[in-house]
Amino acid sequence: MKNVLRIDSTIKPFNKKISVEGDKSLSIRWVLISSLSKKKSTAFNILKSEDVISAINCIKKLGAKVKIRKNKCEIIGTGLNYKTKKNLKLNAGNSGTLGRLLLGLLVNSKDKIKLVGDQSLSKRDFSRVIEPLKKFGALFKSNKNKLPIIIKGSNNLKSINYVENKGSAQCKTSIMFAALKANGITKIKAKKSRNHTELLFKNLSLPIKIKKKSNYDLIEVGKANKINSLNYKIPGDISSSAFFIVLTILSKNSKLIINNINLNPSRIGIIEILKKMGASIKLVNIRMYKNEKIGDIIIKSSKNLKAINCPTKYNSSAIDEFLIIFLVAAKSKGISTFKDLTELNQKESPRLIWGSKILNLMGIKTILTKDKIKIFGNPEIIIKKNIIIKDFLKDHRVFMMSVIAAHTFGGKWKISDLDSIKTSFPTFLKTLGQLKR
């Protein structure tokens, strides 16, 4: 079975320095924004995962020209009006980010465009972007707001006022993209979430104003006349780093340095949470690049981990990392509680459910509701049984969580869908191998 990974031993102590691939959120946003510029944009260290390749394939179908050479990607876009044609079909693959952001960019398409995705993405609800985009003037046809979705744009888009209360950066960005093409000023009251799009808009001197409040941001976006080129050196992904951060914390007598990571405050909830649980983590060599905070992460093996009643203020900034955080809770003394996590079940798979399933298979007791999990930690946990992980809708983070669990807690693991990592972190196992040498 070529697509199954078997692990039957824990990792030995290590003292290493690694890098991880480019930030996925920034890579997808760079591709899409660059497609709106008639000038050449260049990026280095763009993530070459299936999700980003899907984004590139979509903009090529919309008229953009793309060249990829080793660590360099060049895009010459179409301007704010894509070159669409009848019966055009765009495939977002497994990427919810790509699918939702694309719809925001297609609100002025003169032809009907069909958006499709893989089996996992086709199960996910798109209403959070369809509803506000309808208000701009775009027309939609779908079955219960799920893929496939047909969108027909308008050449007379009107600005809107919208309250985004889920903390969804995908929804916020989709509206911001549409606002660039609409008459007037679009106003968004948005619950705190990752702010890469806002920072990119500022770097491009696009018409945006932001007022930061304690629990939300007030964002105003005006119509753009043109978009300049966007040249970018994309830093490493904190979400990819998270697996190696936790691997080091849970391993014996180990130390790891991860270089050149995007430490945007809207993305480092995992660092704050793990520090509160007693993990040894330091952020060093901090610098600013295009308004993004970049730095290195130093992690050491951590004993005497303690349970956490996780503050919900970290939910948005750690939403993609909760599965791997749950492993630290499994090793911690006491009962950890994570709540208001309905959003976790809106990902590639119902991740809150899967996190609980995997912990239960490991012998860790959990109490699960639709938006909350209690994890009864066991600092002495050692697994000595066979564990099979399968049928998880090829969710890359479920796969990688399972790999880290196998390498830290023991047991004999058989983990299906090895190719799932291609969506976000194709070199995951190669990077893991660097720690074994």
Steps between C-alpha positions, in 0.01 A plus 500: 500500500706790368277773644528377860768605749606254770679621814609266779764693695539836671749763388843515664631820668604767249662843487429646158428811296239489220294713265146430383326584175341835417189624680189358331269791585747751357578284197134471395432868565811601305390292201148645497598863554779477241243377248330842527810693394603555139859533617736210577500383862774274635500277809774289653438199727138466389347183640479237224213306652188375324294786647733764357535319168119497482504878547755537220297277267187706569660837420654357183150404387395859576769640270808547720846393383712300747862382500646280773877441517644318800439733797357786291149567367405782260145612419372753248132549569202635308415805704179525702291340223577136431488360147209262546320289244185293480487160677812576704560261791743572782618227738594606854612145589511458877542869584221681681716812504536495122134421435361774722753764396450426131127569523581846636716567194236374256222741603546700179534208259297555185457125440365227721785314672473160667709440812566139602719322754597159630284270713598670826453858380167408342365418848581847636254787533568811290210706633733724700630651175199448274270712718717817509605461135133492397463839667766641265286388205646163401265213415547143624362156428580206729353214700479615863797736460740216422720428199453493210408869500421711194570872531397775258646841570365852460651801322329733746609375842389701801692532826360336813512515879563160656556348844734200497452334839660158453861613499538365147792654311374324187164680518661834585749474213236393249298813584812718482584361154147572379518851646794581270259466206191667650385862484527690828649398836439153644498489881572179691472449875714189533570278797875465551667257257823474301572830326734413213262649243483835680879517513531414130244770412704754698822397326331556165357838610147379429205703637469349849447643848509295821392587852601238755267436793552251782283220354456603139636716218316764299622472141414730212597406144442718193498426130844454342594639160807284458729274703876524494740207488556310825852367555535277804740270684254269672603395854452152647158386619424499875232234438760267347746586780239405761551126447873523567447736793282239669726211396789672679296586809387138540836337415775429752818710526442682171544850363387652170542833323257582218622788281319786327141442609202732457420609858204722416317560834175377341664159439703415813224394738671160521813663646300683767298189588800267525694748713208510743521119514867515604670448164850636444467727193692816411455738207828658389649704215172688459476738204229659284452423131222666303314560828523130595696395809764240414731310737654173615351258754709315760328201664624261768361181649257594773425311821223570751249613241177625654139500386334816370154649499572655164385862466272537197690813396760264350249301292538694177879530519541127569210353302722291268719378787250364753542138392871509579438700821269218613804269505670726754182496707511119490845507664415775751407463865132573557192559286530740206193675360463651153167664414310695232666290231208448261722649229738203537237271350474727193849402381612226259351244739302541824826557687358535849344155463816355350720647773285328761502171304878486477546583869252226590689249285814600691327424831431863597156575641309790344158657543377644172208726409430676170731792586703394805747232605639400839825303491605296803878515481738218595866609546603132513335400173681230304316323218565129448218404265414515130324813376341540156408845367287505184191650333578857610413665166871531421535784750871586497499621861339179629775306321783714639355501853496118487863488384615722788299294750661181373851643529450628855266258679595164346284218376468352153320741271355450153398837354314516167505766228868593512446715190269734700806707601535617140223755558698705754843356588640267231844478667362417848649151514827615344533772765413246770777281362754778567432459872571127486854526359 
